[in-house]
Amino acid sequence: MNSCTNKQCSLYGKCNLGTNCILYKGKAKGNKYHAEKCEYKGEIFDSQKERDRYIELTLLLKAGEITDLQRQVKYELIPAQREADTIGKRGGVKKGKLIEAGVGYVADFVYKDKNGNLVVEDVKGYRQGGAYAVFTIKRKLFLYKYGIRIKEV
């Protein structure tokens, strides 16, 4: 374990990524739930719990219990809303002005189980507060749009 020497780093003295850490250069903002980013085999995880779940899933993958394991898969829940497109002076299409940005969801893990069913997982630690309330709405939108229940771990 290397000791981080960047005094602005939130993991100063205990960063396991070393002093050349791109992730923690500059002023780093700590997680309000005290989850610390960590690294495993060159991949960065938002928390130790997420890393541990990834290790479990890779073991299940090797054992043939699951297939097609993916991390940080993006889904669109509500598309961006724009004004109508217009035709420019030279005949090209000009995209309409953005009215509302789209709403997306990033799943921690996506894989197929033994039966070929798609499983979407989200690793949760602290299940209270505003962040979890936003997740609850996104979870409901995800079920409505894709017909898949997000599995909370």
C-alpha positions as CSV (number, residue, x, y, z in Angstrom):
1,M,0.0,0.0,0.0
2,N,1.4,3.3,-1.1
3,S,1.0,6.4,1.0
4,C,-0.5,9.4,-0.9
5,T,1.5,12.5,-0.5
6,N,-1.0,14.9,-2.1
7,K,-2.2,16.9,0.9
8,Q,-5.4,18.0,-1.0
9,C,-6.4,14.4,-1.5
10,S,-9.2,13.2,0.7
11,L,-7.4,9.9,1.2
12,Y,-4.1,11.6,2.2
13,G,-1.8,9.1,3.8
14,K,-4.0,6.1,3.0
15,C,-4.5,6.2,-0.8
16,N,-3.7,2.8,-2.3
17,L,-3.4,4.2,-5.8
18,G,-0.1,6.0,-5.1
19,T,1.0,9.6,-5.6
20,N,0.4,9.4,-9.4
21,C,-3.3,8.9,-8.8
22,I,-5.2,10.7,-11.5
23,L,-8.5,10.2,-9.6
24,Y,-7.5,12.2,-6.5
25,K,-5.4,15.0,-8.1
26,G,-6.5,18.4,-7.1
27,K,-9.1,19.1,-4.4
28,A,-11.0,16.0,-3.8
29,K,-14.5,16.1,-2.3
30,G,-15.3,13.4,0.3
31,N,-18.4,11.2,0.0
32,K,-21.0,12.4,2.5
33,Y,-21.7,8.7,3.5
34,H,-18.0,8.2,4.0
35,A,-17.7,5.6,1.3
36,E,-14.1,5.6,0.0
37,K,-13.3,4.8,-3.6
38,C,-11.1,1.8,-4.0
39,E,-9.2,-0.1,-6.7
40,Y,-9.2,-3.8,-7.6
41,K,-7.2,-5.2,-10.5
42,G,-7.0,-1.7,-12.1
43,E,-10.7,-0.9,-11.8
44,I,-12.0,1.9,-9.6
45,F,-15.1,1.2,-7.4
46,D,-17.2,3.8,-5.6
47,S,-17.1,1.8,-2.4
48,Q,-15.6,-1.3,-0.8
49,K,-19.0,-2.9,-0.7
50,E,-19.3,-2.5,-4.5
51,R,-15.8,-3.9,-5.0
52,D,-16.7,-6.9,-2.8
53,R,-19.8,-7.5,-4.8
54,Y,-17.8,-7.4,-8.0
55,I,-15.4,-10.0,-6.6
56,E,-18.4,-12.3,-5.7
57,L,-19.9,-11.8,-9.2
58,T,-16.6,-12.6,-10.9
59,L,-16.4,-15.9,-8.9
60,L,-20.0,-16.7,-10.0
61,L,-19.0,-15.9,-13.6
62,K,-16.0,-18.3,-13.4
63,A,-18.3,-21.0,-11.9
64,G,-20.7,-20.6,-14.8
65,E,-23.6,-19.4,-12.6
66,I,-23.9,-16.1,-14.5
67,T,-22.8,-14.8,-17.9
68,D,-22.2,-11.5,-19.6
69,L,-21.1,-9.5,-16.5
70,Q,-20.9,-5.8,-17.2
71,R,-20.2,-2.8,-14.9
72,Q,-21.5,0.7,-15.0
73,V,-24.1,0.2,-17.7
74,K,-26.0,3.4,-18.8
75,Y,-29.7,3.4,-19.4
76,E,-31.9,6.3,-20.6
77,L,-35.1,6.7,-18.5
78,I,-36.4,9.9,-20.0
79,P,-35.0,11.4,-23.2
80,A,-33.9,15.0,-23.5
81,Q,-36.7,17.3,-24.6
82,R,-36.0,20.0,-27.2
83,E,-37.8,22.6,-29.2
84,A,-38.6,21.6,-32.8
85,D,-35.7,21.3,-35.2
86,T,-35.4,24.1,-37.8
87,I,-33.9,24.4,-41.3
88,G,-30.9,26.6,-41.4
89,K,-30.0,29.3,-44.0
90,R,-27.9,26.7,-46.0
91,G,-30.5,24.0,-45.8
92,G,-29.0,22.0,-42.9
93,V,-31.1,20.9,-39.9
94,K,-30.5,22.9,-36.7
95,K,-31.3,21.0,-33.6
96,G,-33.9,22.7,-31.4
97,K,-33.0,24.4,-28.1
98,L,-32.7,22.0,-25.2
99,I,-35.7,22.5,-22.9
100,E,-35.0,19.7,-20.4
101,A,-32.0,17.4,-20.1
102,G,-32.6,13.7,-20.2
103,V,-32.7,11.5,-17.1
104,G,-30.4,8.4,-17.0
105,Y,-29.6,5.6,-14.7
106,V,-26.2,3.9,-14.4
107,A,-26.4,0.3,-13.1
108,D,-23.6,-1.0,-11.0
109,F,-23.7,-4.5,-12.5
110,V,-25.7,-6.1,-15.3
111,Y,-25.5,-9.9,-16.0
112,K,-27.6,-12.9,-17.1
113,D,-28.5,-15.6,-14.6
114,K,-28.6,-19.3,-15.3
115,N,-32.0,-19.1,-16.9
116,G,-30.9,-16.3,-19.3
117,N,-32.8,-13.6,-17.4
118,L,-31.2,-10.1,-17.4
119,V,-30.3,-9.0,-13.8
120,V,-29.6,-5.4,-13.0
121,E,-28.0,-4.7,-9.6
122,D,-27.3,-1.6,-7.6
123,V,-25.1,-1.8,-4.5
124,K,-26.6,0.3,-1.7
125,G,-25.1,1.2,1.6
126,Y,-27.0,4.1,3.2
127,R,-30.7,3.8,2.4
128,Q,-32.0,7.1,3.6
129,G,-31.8,10.7,2.5
130,G,-32.1,12.5,-0.8
131,A,-29.8,10.3,-2.8
132,Y,-31.9,7.3,-2.0
133,A,-35.1,9.1,-2.7
134,V,-33.8,9.9,-6.2
135,F,-32.7,6.3,-6.7
136,T,-36.2,5.1,-5.7
137,I,-37.8,7.3,-8.4
138,K,-35.3,6.0,-11.0
139,R,-35.9,2.5,-9.9
140,K,-39.6,2.9,-10.6
141,L,-39.0,4.6,-13.9
142,F,-36.6,1.7,-14.9
143,L,-39.3,-0.9,-14.0
144,Y,-41.9,1.0,-16.0
145,K,-39.7,1.5,-19.1
146,Y,-37.7,-1.8,-19.2
147,G,-39.9,-4.1,-17.2
148,I,-36.9,-5.2,-15.1
149,R,-36.7,-4.8,-11.3
150,I,-33.4,-3.5,-10.0
151,K,-31.9,-5.8,-7.4
152,E,-30.6,-3.8,-4.4
153,V,-27.6,-5.4,-2.8
